[in-house]
Amino acid sequence: MLRSMYSGISGLKNFQTKLDVIGNNIANVNTYGFKKSRVTFADTMNQTISGASASTANRGGKNSMQVGLGSAVSTIDTIHTQSSLQNTGRSLDLGISGDGYFVVANGNALSYTRAGNFYLDNNGTLVNGDGYKVQAFDNNGVLGDVMVNVNAVMPATKTDKVEFSGNLSSDTINNKSFSQQMKVIDAFGESHTIDVHYIKTAANSWNVYIGGQSPFNPDGSLKSSLPSGAISLTFNPNGTLNNATPGSTTIKDKDGTDIVSGISLDFSKLTQTAEANTAQGIPNGSTEGSLESFTIGQTGEISGVYSNGQVTTLGTVAIAKFSNTSGLTKTGGNLFQESISSGTANIGVAGDGRGTLAAGSLEMSNVDLSEEFTDMIVAQRGLQANTRIITTSDEILQELVNLKR
């Protein structure tokens, strides 16, 4: 009789805990990156009234008789299932499609989150809503804070190499040409547009004029006295390059003024086949440029786009993965911390055995309201049933007291 009362009390406590968890889930139904929890129960110890007995030659065995003494909370699990991604269109909103957690730092303490609503502070550091600094790998693979300096200026770099690629048509008639233009940057960061002329001189031979005086007359005919500085190209019968001289040169303007010297020329990717003329020279170097925008790719690269057309990687957002995600400890603010049960964080980049990033979107809560309300009804009825156990036990106690009047 009294055992039933205490069993009812244990049931009341357990269902109250279940209602607490359900209430927290419902309260966070619109919390980005929130992972719901669930409660599981287990029976407690059982009082054995009589033990089991084995069978004999004359009588069969007998099962034990036990009376349960109530229930207890077995586990409160965090369910880390993937939820839907909501499109926001904001460049600093990031969602993870797949496994993994963003890494944020408060001093030397690392925390982990699925909520990717990030911001830039006054120093250009990428942070979450509470000011925790988002961790990323720099271009040397070192983990640390990521800076996006919107006032950054990329200094000009001088052209010191030109790489030629494409095809020179073997069908071109001798002394006919193919021309293009390319831009080179001098030591002062100024851009110069120069002409490149490819003139076929024999079956497998070409002369290349890079900048300087034009080898053509105003009417387009080839000059009888060609300017100096031509680079000779010879191709093998199979179309591959045989040799090219020289390997470096000084590029001059049309009036003979030096623009940039000591430029390394690479013709190794040129071919000569019956296809069309597609040869082109691609110089390095760039003018000065200011950061205009930045984007974040699927694998977490933060790419800065400069006004000079250059794109550089500012960092790569770090993603952590755990052996047992259910072992992570919730610390509030959409954050988790590793525990003995979760294992050590394995930090790397997105796509390397981890989920990919979706810029301009956020992961919604994985709380299902229909499921939560159904569980709430079950918990409510279970709690009511346990109260009936207590009131019934109380009525029986009342009858026992009234036996002696």
Number of C-alpha atoms within 10 A of each C-alpha: 12 12 14 18 21 18 20 25 18 19 24 22 16 23 24 16 16 24 22 13 19 23 14 13 23 16 11 16 17 13 18 21 27 25 22 22 19 16 18 12 15 12 13 15 13 12 12 12 9 11 10 11 11 9 10 8 5 5 8 9 10 12 10 11 12 13 12 14 18 19 20 18 18 13 12 15 13 18 15 17 12 17 19 14 19 14 15 13 11 13 16 22 21 27 29 27 20 16 20 28 28 24 25 26 18 12 8 7 9 18 23 25 21 27 25 27 20 20 19 19 14 8 10 14 19 22 23 21 14 10 16 20 26 26 24 29 21 20 12 7 11 11 17 18 19 22 20 20 15 15 10 13 14 17 12 19 17 22 23 21 19 20 16 17 17 16 20 27 19 21 14 18 13 15 14 13 19 16 15 14 13 16 18 24 22 22 15 11 17 16 18 14 12 19 17 19 21 23 24 24 18 14 14 18 18 25 20 19 22 24 24 23 17 18 19 16 10 9 6 8 11 16 12 9 8 12 13 10 18 19 17 18 21 20 21 13 12 9 18 16 19 14 13 18 14 14 12 16 18 17 22 18 17 13 10 11 11 14 19 20 16 13 17 16 19 19 19 14 13 22 24 25 17 13 12 14 20 15 21 19 21 15 20 15 21 22 21 17 17 18 21 15 13 20 15 23 17 17 19 23 23 22 19 22 18 19 15 15 14 17 14 16 15 20 26 24 26 24 32 21 22 19 12 15 21 15 18 20 18 16 11 8 13 18 21 20 17 19 14 10 14 17 15 14 21 11 18 20 21 27 17 10 12 20 21 21 27 23 22 20 22 28 25 21 23 23 23 12 13 9 10 19 14 11 16 19 12 14 20 17 13 17 21 15 14 23 17 14 19 19 13 15 18 15 12 13 13 11 10 10 10 9 7 6 4
